């Protein structure tokens, strides 16, 4: 959630929007005019991140469903399973 705020430009426009609400220093009558473009940029950024995350999740599901051969060293025998059924250790 905090990833978009790590970009300096996004943080800068958030600060400018906050300063626009301070009556002694505002030239926008207390309205944070910078927040509309900032919210648009953040919405586009979060949409792109969500699409990438969904595609990564689907690719992980396909990869975990692939059949694999598990070789047991003690018996020397192999058994078939899927990638998702394997456990660490």
Biopython code that builds the backbone (N, CA, C, O; Angstrom):
import numpy as np
from Bio.PDB.StructureBuilder import StructureBuilder

atoms = [
    (1, "UNK", "N", (0.800, -1.199, 0.000)),
    (1, "UNK", "CA", (0.000, 0.000, 0.000)),
    (1, "UNK", "C", (0.848, 1.271, 0.000)),
    (1, "UNK", "O", (0.452, 2.287, -0.571)),
    (2, "UNK", "N", (1.994, 1.212, 0.630)),
    (2, "UNK", "CA", (2.821, 2.414, 0.714)),
    (2, "UNK", "C", (3.781, 2.546, -0.458)),
    (2, "UNK", "O", (4.523, 3.525, -0.537)),
    (3, "UNK", "N", (3.783, 1.581, -1.368)),
    (3, "UNK", "CA", (4.716, 1.624, -2.491)),
    (3, "UNK", "C", (4.603, 2.914, -3.328)),
    (3, "UNK", "O", (5.635, 3.510, -3.636)),
    (4, "UNK", "N", (3.393, 3.373, -3.709)),
    (4, "UNK", "CA", (3.332, 4.608, -4.510)),
    (4, "UNK", "C", (3.855, 5.838, -3.779)),
    (4, "UNK", "O", (4.284, 6.792, -4.430)),
    (5, "UNK", "N", (3.834, 5.848, -2.446)),
    (5, "UNK", "CA", (4.283, 7.022, -1.699)),
    (5, "UNK", "C", (5.795, 7.085, -1.596)),
    (5, "UNK", "O", (6.339, 8.091, -1.143)),
    (6, "UNK", "N", (6.483, 6.029, -2.009)),
    (6, "UNK", "CA", (7.942, 6.042, -1.967)),
    (6, "UNK", "C", (8.531, 6.859, -3.115)),
    (6, "UNK", "O", (9.698, 7.247, -3.078)),
    (7, "UNK", "N", (7.728, 7.110, -4.112)),
    (7, "UNK", "CA", (8.203, 7.943, -5.213)),
    (7, "UNK", "C", (8.172, 9.398, -4.761)),
    (7, "UNK", "O", (7.177, 9.872, -4.212)),
    (8, "UNK", "N", (9.259, 10.084, -4.997)),
    (8, "UNK", "CA", (9.401, 11.454, -4.498)),
    (8, "UNK", "C", (8.331, 12.381, -5.065)),
    (8, "UNK", "O", (7.804, 13.224, -4.338)),
    (9, "UNK", "N", (8.001, 12.245, -6.335)),
    (9, "UNK", "CA", (7.024, 13.155, -6.954)),
    (9, "UNK", "C", (5.648, 12.987, -6.308)),
    (9, "UNK", "O", (4.956, 13.977, -6.071)),
    (10, "UNK", "N", (5.245, 11.754, -6.023)),
    (10, "UNK", "CA", (3.939, 11.537, -5.385)),
    (10, "UNK", "C", (3.913, 12.161, -3.992)),
    (10, "UNK", "O", (2.935, 12.808, -3.617)),
    (11, "UNK", "N", (4.967, 11.971, -3.240)),
    (11, "UNK", "CA", (5.039, 12.557, -1.900)),
    (11, "UNK", "C", (5.062, 14.077, -1.973)),
    (11, "UNK", "O", (4.444, 14.746, -1.145)),
    (12, "UNK", "N", (5.765, 14.628, -2.952)),
    (12, "UNK", "CA", (5.847, 16.076, -3.135)),
    (12, "UNK", "C", (4.461, 16.673, -3.391)),
    (12, "UNK", "O", (4.093, 17.674, -2.776)),
    (13, "UNK", "N", (3.690, 16.057, -4.300)),
    (13, "UNK", "CA", (2.364, 16.594, -4.607)),
    (13, "UNK", "C", (1.403, 16.409, -3.444)),
    (13, "UNK", "O", (0.486, 17.213, -3.280)),
    (14, "UNK", "N", (1.585, 15.375, -2.630)),
    (14, "UNK", "CA", (0.776, 15.230, -1.424)),
    (14, "UNK", "C", (1.065, 16.370, -0.458)),
    (14, "UNK", "O", (0.145, 16.957, 0.113)),
    (15, "UNK", "N", (2.337, 16.679, -0.278)),
    (15, "UNK", "CA", (2.709, 17.789, 0.613)),
    (15, "UNK", "C", (2.199, 19.120, 0.094)),
    (15, "UNK", "O", (1.712, 19.938, 0.875)),
    (16, "UNK", "N", (2.299, 19.354, -1.203)),
    (16, "UNK", "CA", (1.793, 20.599, -1.788)),
    (16, "UNK", "C", (0.285, 20.696, -1.584)),
    (16, "UNK", "O", (-0.224, 21.775, -1.280)),
    (17, "UNK", "N", (-0.433, 19.593, -1.744)),
    (17, "UNK", "CA", (-1.876, 19.590, -1.506)),
    (17, "UNK", "C", (-2.213, 19.924, -0.064)),
    (17, "UNK", "O", (-3.177, 20.641, 0.202)),
    (18, "UNK", "N", (-1.412, 19.402, 0.878)),
    (18, "UNK", "CA", (-1.629, 19.726, 2.294)),
    (18, "UNK", "C", (-1.352, 21.208, 2.559)),
    (18, "UNK", "O", (-2.088, 21.861, 3.299)),
    (19, "UNK", "N", (-0.292, 21.729, 1.951)),
    (19, "UNK", "CA", (0.032, 23.147, 2.148)),
    (19, "UNK", "C", (-1.018, 24.062, 1.527)),
    (19, "UNK", "O", (-1.200, 25.187, 1.991)),
    (20, "UNK", "N", (-1.708, 23.604, 0.492)),
    (20, "UNK", "CA", (-2.752, 24.424, -0.125)),
    (20, "UNK", "C", (-3.955, 24.604, 0.782)),
    (20, "UNK", "O", (-4.784, 25.480, 0.531)),
    (21, "UNK", "N", (-4.073, 23.802, 1.827)),
    (21, "UNK", "CA", (-5.195, 23.936, 2.753)),
    (21, "UNK", "C", (-4.884, 24.865, 3.925)),
    (21, "UNK", "O", (-5.762, 25.144, 4.742)),
    (22, "UNK", "N", (-3.647, 25.343, 4.013)),
    (22, "UNK", "CA", (-3.273, 26.268, 5.090)),
    (22, "UNK", "C", (-3.656, 27.678, 4.649)),
    (22, "UNK", "O", (-3.098, 28.186, 3.677)),
    (23, "UNK", "N", (-4.607, 28.327, 5.353)),
    (23, "UNK", "CA", (-5.124, 29.628, 4.902)),
    (23, "UNK", "C", (-4.083, 30.730, 4.702)),
    (23, "UNK", "O", (-4.186, 31.445, 3.705)),
    (24, "UNK", "N", (-3.090, 30.920, 5.574)),
    (24, "UNK", "CA", (-2.170, 32.047, 5.360)),
    (24, "UNK", "C", (-1.272, 31.904, 4.120)),
    (24, "UNK", "O", (-0.775, 32.909, 3.613)),
    (25, "UNK", "N", (-1.058, 30.694, 3.630)),
    (25, "UNK", "CA", (-0.121, 30.537, 2.505)),
    (25, "UNK", "C", (-0.782, 30.035, 1.226)),
    (25, "UNK", "O", (-0.093, 29.794, 0.236)),
    (26, "UNK", "N", (-2.100, 29.875, 1.228)),
    (26, "UNK", "CA", (-2.760, 29.297, 0.062)),
    (26, "UNK", "C", (-3.072, 30.364, -0.993)),
    (26, "UNK", "O", (-3.316, 31.529, -0.679)),
    (27, "UNK", "N", (-3.054, 29.924, -2.253)),
    (27, "UNK", "CA", (-3.532, 30.785, -3.333)),
    (27, "UNK", "C", (-4.711, 30.114, -4.038)),
    (27, "UNK", "O", (-5.203, 30.597, -5.058)),
    (28, "UNK", "N", (-5.151, 28.987, -3.467)),
    (28, "UNK", "CA", (-6.258, 28.242, -4.069)),
    (28, "UNK", "C", (-7.500, 28.251, -3.182)),
    (28, "UNK", "O", (-8.344, 27.363, -3.299)),
    (29, "UNK", "N", (-7.623, 29.238, -2.297)),
    (29, "UNK", "CA", (-8.771, 29.402, -1.408)),
    (29, "UNK", "C", (-9.005, 28.174, -0.529)),
    (29, "UNK", "O", (-10.148, 27.853, -0.202)),
    (30, "UNK", "N", (-7.940, 27.494, -0.151)),
    (30, "UNK", "CA", (-8.039, 26.356, 0.752)),
    (30, "UNK", "C", (-8.387, 25.032, 0.101)),
    (30, "UNK", "O", (-8.548, 24.026, 0.791)),
    (31, "UNK", "N", (-8.506, 25.018, -1.223)),
    (31, "UNK", "CA", (-8.823, 23.772, -1.929)),
    (31, "UNK", "C", (-7.530, 23.109, -2.412)),
    (31, "UNK", "O", (-6.716, 23.759, -3.069)),
    (32, "UNK", "N", (-7.331, 21.835, -2.099)),
    (32, "UNK", "CA", (-6.113, 21.147, -2.544)),
    (32, "UNK", "C", (-6.225, 20.734, -4.012)),
    (32, "UNK", "O", (-6.577, 19.591, -4.305)),
    (33, "UNK", "N", (-5.934, 21.638, -4.921)),
    (33, "UNK", "CA", (-6.057, 21.382, -6.357)),
    (33, "UNK", "C", (-5.092, 20.311, -6.855)),
    (33, "UNK", "O", (-5.350, 19.691, -7.887)),
    (34, "UNK", "N", (-4.007, 20.083, -6.159)),
    (34, "UNK", "CA", (-3.013, 19.093, -6.604)),
    (34, "UNK", "C", (-3.466, 17.662, -6.351)),
    (34, "UNK", "O", (-2.891, 16.729, -6.912)),
    (35, "UNK", "N", (-4.477, 17.472, -5.525)),
    (35, "UNK", "CA", (-4.863, 16.119, -5.149)),
    (35, "UNK", "C", (-5.599, 15.376, -6.258)),
    (35, "UNK", "O", (-5.496, 14.152, -6.333)),
    (36, "UNK", "N", (-6.329, 16.065, -7.112)),
    (36, "UNK", "CA", (-7.037, 15.388, -8.197)),
    (36, "UNK", "C", (-6.056, 14.714, -9.162)),
    (36, "UNK", "O", (-6.217, 13.525, -9.438)),
    (37, "UNK", "N", (-5.054, 15.415, -9.681)),
    (37, "UNK", "CA", (-4.101, 14.720, -10.543)),
    (37, "UNK", "C", (-3.308, 13.641, -9.798)),
    (37, "UNK", "O", (-2.974, 12.605, -10.374)),
    (38, "UNK", "N", (-3.008, 13.887, -8.516)),
    (38, "UNK", "CA", (-2.281, 12.887, -7.731)),
    (38, "UNK", "C", (-3.115, 11.619, -7.584)),
    (38, "UNK", "O", (-2.589, 10.519, -7.749)),
    (39, "UNK", "N", (-4.387, 11.749, -7.283)),
    (39, "UNK", "CA", (-5.250, 10.576, -7.143)),
    (39, "UNK", "C", (-5.405, 9.842, -8.465)),
    (39, "UNK", "O", (-5.502, 8.614, -8.482)),
    (40, "UNK", "N", (-5.431, 10.572, -9.567)),
    (40, "UNK", "CA", (-5.502, 9.930, -10.874)),
    (40, "UNK", "C", (-4.241, 9.115, -11.143)),
    (40, "UNK", "O", (-4.325, 7.973, -11.593)),
    (41, "UNK", "N", (-3.086, 9.688, -10.873)),
    (41, "UNK", "CA", (-1.821, 8.978, -11.063)),
    (41, "UNK", "C", (-1.752, 7.751, -10.165)),
    (41, "UNK", "O", (-1.328, 6.684, -10.608)),
    (42, "UNK", "N", (-2.166, 7.894, -8.898)),
    (42, "UNK", "CA", (-2.138, 6.759, -7.971)),
    (42, "UNK", "C", (-3.117, 5.660, -8.394)),
    (42, "UNK", "O", (-2.813, 4.474, -8.260)),
    (43, "UNK", "N", (-4.283, 6.047, -8.900)),
    (43, "UNK", "CA", (-5.258, 5.053, -9.350)),
    (43, "UNK", "C", (-4.713, 4.260, -10.538)),
    (43, "UNK", "O", (-4.869, 3.040, -10.594)),
    (44, "UNK", "N", (-4.082, 4.942, -11.478)),
    (44, "UNK", "CA", (-3.485, 4.249, -12.625)),
    (44, "UNK", "C", (-2.351, 3.341, -12.166)),
    (44, "UNK", "O", (-2.239, 2.205, -12.626)),
    (45, "UNK", "N", (-1.518, 3.832, -11.268)),
    (45, "UNK", "CA", (-0.388, 3.044, -10.755)),
    (45, "UNK", "C", (-0.880, 1.802, -10.016)),
    (45, "UNK", "O", (-0.332, 0.715, -10.203)),
    (46, "UNK", "N", (-1.902, 1.950, -9.183)),
    (46, "UNK", "CA", (-2.422, 0.802, -8.441)),
    (46, "UNK", "C", (-3.114, -0.192, -9.365)),
    (46, "UNK", "O", (-3.062, -1.397, -9.118)),
    (47, "UNK", "N", (-3.762, 0.288, -10.426)),
    (47, "UNK", "CA", (-4.385, -0.617, -11.393)),
    (47, "UNK", "C", (-3.334, -1.439, -12.118)),
    (47, "UNK", "O", (-3.496, -2.647, -12.293)),
    (48, "UNK", "N", (-2.263, -0.791, -12.537)),
    (48, "UNK", "CA", (-1.181, -1.502, -13.217)),
    (48, "UNK", "C", (-0.552, -2.537, -12.284)),
    (48, "UNK", "O", (-0.267, -3.661, -12.697)),
    (49, "UNK", "N", (-0.336, -2.150, -11.015)),
    (49, "UNK", "CA", (0.239, -3.091, -10.052)),
    (49, "UNK", "C", (-0.701, -4.270, -9.807)),
    (49, "UNK", "O", (-0.237, -5.400, -9.657)),
    (50, "UNK", "N", (-2.017, -4.027, -9.765)),
    (50, "UNK", "CA", (-2.979, -5.105, -9.548)),
    (50, "UNK", "C", (-3.000, -6.073, -10.726)),
    (50, "UNK", "O", (-3.053, -7.287, -10.528)),
    (51, "UNK", "N", (-2.960, -5.550, -11.947)),
    (51, "UNK", "CA", (-2.947, -6.410, -13.131)),
    (51, "UNK", "C", (-1.682, -7.276, -13.145)),
    (51, "UNK", "O", (-1.752, -8.466, -13.450)),
    (52, "UNK", "N", (-0.534, -6.687, -12.818)),
    (52, "UNK", "CA", (0.710, -7.460, -12.758)),
    (52, "UNK", "C", (0.648, -8.526, -11.676)),
    (52, "UNK", "O", (1.126, -9.642, -11.882)),
    (53, "UNK", "N", (0.067, -8.202, -10.527)),
    (53, "UNK", "CA", (-0.031, -9.160, -9.427)),
    (53, "UNK", "C", (-0.960, -10.316, -9.787)),
    (53, "UNK", "O", (-0.667, -11.466, -9.460)),
    (54, "UNK", "N", (-2.067, -10.025, -10.452)),
    (54, "UNK", "CA", (-2.995, -11.077, -10.861)),
    (54, "UNK", "C", (-2.344, -12.000, -11.879)),
    (54, "UNK", "O", (-2.487, -13.220, -11.790)),
    (55, "UNK", "N", (-1.627, -11.427, -12.851)),
    (55, "UNK", "CA", (-0.960, -12.272, -13.853)),
    (55, "UNK", "C", (0.147, -13.105, -13.215)),
    (55, "UNK", "O", (0.359, -14.248, -13.619)),
    (56, "UNK", "N", (0.855, -12.562, -12.230)),
    (56, "UNK", "CA", (1.881, -13.323, -11.515)),
    (56, "UNK", "C", (1.256, -14.473, -10.730)),
    (56, "UNK", "O", (1.807, -15.572, -10.680)),
    (57, "UNK", "N", (0.099, -14.210, -10.119)),
    (57, "UNK", "CA", (-0.607, -15.247, -9.361)),
    (57, "UNK", "C", (-1.055, -16.381, -10.284)),
    (57, "UNK", "O", (-0.929, -17.556, -9.937)),
    (58, "UNK", "N", (-1.575, -16.028, -11.455)),
    (58, "UNK", "CA", (-1.999, -17.057, -12.415)),
    (58, "UNK", "C", (-0.810, -17.865, -12.928)),
    (58, "UNK", "O", (-0.909, -19.082, -13.085)),
    (59, "UNK", "N", (0.309, -17.198, -13.189)),
    (59, "UNK", "CA", (1.505, -17.909, -13.654)),
    (59, "UNK", "C", (2.034, -18.843, -12.568)),
    (59, "UNK", "O", (2.501, -19.942, -12.871)),
    (60, "UNK", "N", (1.966, -18.418, -11.311)),
    (60, "UNK", "CA", (2.383, -19.290, -10.208)),
    (60, "UNK", "C", (1.484, -20.520, -10.123)),
    (60, "UNK", "O", (1.963, -21.626, -9.872)),
    (61, "UNK", "N", (0.195, -20.331, -10.331)),
    (61, "UNK", "CA", (-0.734, -21.462, -10.299)),
    (61, "UNK", "C", (-0.442, -22.463, -11.402)),
    (61, "UNK", "O", (-0.506, -23.672, -11.181)),
    (62, "UNK", "N", (-0.118, -21.957, -12.608)),
    (62, "UNK", "CA", (0.233, -22.870, -13.710)),
    (62, "UNK", "C", (1.529, -23.607, -13.407)),
    (62, "UNK", "O", (1.648, -24.803, -13.675)),
    (63, "UNK", "N", (2.491, -22.898, -12.855)),
    (63, "UNK", "CA", (3.783, -23.509, -12.542)),
    (63, "UNK", "C", (3.645, -24.549, -11.433)),
    (63, "UNK", "O", (4.277, -25.604, -11.495)),
    (64, "UNK", "N", (2.836, -24.267, -10.432)),
    (64, "UNK", "CA", (2.667, -25.209, -9.325)),
    (64, "UNK", "C", (1.847, -26.429, -9.710)),
    (64, "UNK", "O", (1.866, -27.430, -8.994)),
    (65, "UNK", "N", (1.132, -26.369, -10.814)),
    (65, "UNK", "CA", (0.335, -27.507, -11.262)),
    (65, "UNK", "C", (1.081, -28.445, -12.190)),
    (65, "UNK", "O", (0.522, -29.461, -12.604)),
    (66, "UNK", "N", (2.318, -28.140, -12.528)),
    (66, "UNK", "CA", (3.107, -28.977, -13.439)),
    (66, "UNK", "C", (3.482, -30.296, -12.760)),
    (66, "UNK", "O", (3.844, -30.299, -11.584)),
    (67, "UNK", "N", (3.401, -31.411, -13.482)),
    (67, "UNK", "CA", (3.812, -32.692, -12.894)),
    (67, "UNK", "C", (5.335, -32.766, -12.735)),
    (67, "UNK", "O", (6.087, -32.299, -13.591)),
    (68, "UNK", "N", (5.768, -33.361, -11.628)),
    (68, "UNK", "CA", (7.195, -33.527, -11.353)),
    (68, "UNK", "C", (7.441, -34.943, -10.857)),
    (68, "UNK", "O", (6.518, -35.615, -10.397)),
    (69, "UNK", "N", (8.669, -35.387, -10.949)),
    (69, "UNK", "CA", (9.095, -36.671, -10.410)),
    (69, "UNK", "C", (9.856, -36.416, -9.118)),
    (69, "UNK", "O", (10.793, -35.618, -9.088)),
    (70, "UNK", "N", (9.454, -37.088, -8.066)),
    (70, "UNK", "CA", (10.134, -36.957, -6.787)),
    (70, "UNK", "C", (10.922, -38.235, -6.545)),
    (70, "UNK", "O", (10.346, -39.323, -6.510)),
    (71, "UNK", "N", (12.216, -38.115, -6.380)),
    (71, "UNK", "CA", (13.089, -39.261, -6.176)),
    (71, "UNK", "C", (13.404, -39.377, -4.690)),
    (71, "UNK", "O", (13.908, -38.441, -4.070)),
    (72, "UNK", "N", (13.099, -40.533, -4.138)),
    (72, "UNK", "CA", (13.408, -40.791, -2.740)),
    (72, "UNK", "C", (14.742, -41.518, -2.678)),
    (72, "UNK", "O", (14.885, -42.610, -3.228)),
    (73, "UNK", "N", (15.706, -40.920, -2.017)),
    (73, "UNK", "CA", (17.073, -41.432, -2.004)),
    (73, "UNK", "C", (17.153, -42.795, -1.316)),
    (73, "UNK", "O", (17.878, -43.671, -1.786)),
    (74, "UNK", "N", (16.444, -42.989, -0.239)),
    (74, "UNK", "CA", (16.551, -44.231, 0.533)),
    (74, "UNK", "C", (16.098, -45.446, -0.269)),
    (74, "UNK", "O", (16.754, -46.487, -0.235)),
    (75, "UNK", "N", (14.989, -45.327, -0.989)),
    (75, "UNK", "CA", (14.459, -46.484, -1.713)),
    (75, "UNK", "C", (14.878, -46.490, -3.176)),
    (75, "UNK", "O", (14.816, -47.532, -3.829)),
    (76, "UNK", "N", (15.299, -45.359, -3.698)),
    (76, "UNK", "CA", (15.682, -45.281, -5.102)),
    (76, "UNK", "C", (14.496, -45.272, -6.042)),
    (76, "UNK", "O", (14.670, -45.351, -7.258)),
    (77, "UNK", "N", (13.306, -45.178, -5.506)),
    (77, "UNK", "CA", (12.098, -45.197, -6.321)),
    (77, "UNK", "C", (11.594, -43.761, -6.523)),
    (77, "UNK", "O", (11.796, -42.890, -5.677)),
    (78, "UNK", "N", (10.948, -43.546, -7.645)),
    (78, "UNK", "CA", (10.381, -42.236, -7.936)),
    (78, "UNK", "C", (8.875, -42.277, -7.824)),
    (78, "UNK", "O", (8.262, -43.331, -7.997)),
    (79, "UNK", "N", (8.281, -41.147, -7.538)),
    (79, "UNK", "CA", (6.819, -41.059, -7.488)),
    (79, "UNK", "C", (6.396, -39.771, -8.189)),
    (79, "UNK", "O", (7.115, -38.773, -8.162)),
    (80, "UNK", "N", (5.231, -39.807, -8.811)),
    (80, "UNK", "CA", (4.719, -38.634, -9.521)),
    (80, "UNK", "C", (3.885, -37.769, -8.611)),
    (80, "UNK", "O", (3.150, -38.278, -7.764)),
    (81, "UNK", "N", (3.989, -36.479, -8.775)),
    (81, "UNK", "CA", (3.231, -35.524, -7.967)),
    (81, "UNK", "C", (3.199, -34.199, -8.722)),
    (81, "UNK", "O", (3.705, -34.108, -9.840)),
    (82, "UNK", "N", (2.617, -33.193, -8.128)),
    (82, "UNK", "CA", (2.635, -31.861, -8.735)),
    (82, "UNK", "C", (3.559, -30.956, -7.926)),
    (82, "UNK", "O", (3.883, -31.234, -6.772)),
    (83, "UNK", "N", (3.966, -29.876, -8.561)),
    (83, "UNK", "CA", (4.854, -28.917, -7.910)),
    (83, "UNK", "C", (4.246, -28.345, -6.646)),
    (83, "UNK", "O", (4.958, -28.117, -5.668)),
    (84, "UNK", "N", (2.949, -28.109, -6.646)),
    (84, "UNK", "CA", (2.298, -27.497, -5.498)),
    (84, "UNK", "C", (2.229, -28.407, -4.286)),
    (84, "UNK", "O", (2.068, -27.927, -3.164)),
    (85, "UNK", "N", (2.348, -29.724, -4.492)),
    (85, "UNK", "CA", (2.232, -30.666, -3.384)),
    (85, "UNK", "C", (3.569, -30.864, -2.657)),
    (85, "UNK", "O", (3.609, -31.517, -1.614)),
    (86, "UNK", "N", (4.642, -30.319, -3.186)),
    (86, "UNK", "CA", (5.945, -30.484, -2.540)),
    (86, "UNK", "C", (6.024, -29.631, -1.292)),
    (86, "UNK", "O", (5.406, -28.570, -1.203)),
    (87, "UNK", "N", (6.804, -30.116, -0.317)),
    (87, "UNK", "CA", (7.016, -29.366, 0.917)),
    (87, "UNK", "C", (8.517, -29.155, 1.095)),
    (87, "UNK", "O", (9.332, -29.956, 0.636)),
    (88, "UNK", "N", (8.858, -28.080, 1.757)),
    (88, "UNK", "CA", (10.253, -27.783, 2.013)),
    (88, "UNK", "C", (10.770, -28.729, 3.077)),
    (88, "UNK", "O", (10.090, -29.002, 4.066)),
    (89, "UNK", "N", (11.995, -29.232, 2.866)),
    (89, "UNK", "CA", (12.627, -30.087, 3.859)),
    (89, "UNK", "C", (12.419, -31.472, 3.501)),
    (89, "UNK", "O", (12.874, -32.369, 4.210)),
]
sb = StructureBuilder()
sb.init_structure("model")
sb.init_model(0)
sb.init_chain("A")
sb.init_seg("    ")
for serial, (resi, resn, name, xyz) in enumerate(atoms, 1):
    if name == "N":
        sb.init_residue(resn, " ", resi, " ")
    sb.init_atom(name, np.array(xyz, "f"), 0.0, 1.0, " ", f" {name:<3s}", serial, name[0])
structure = sb.get_structure()
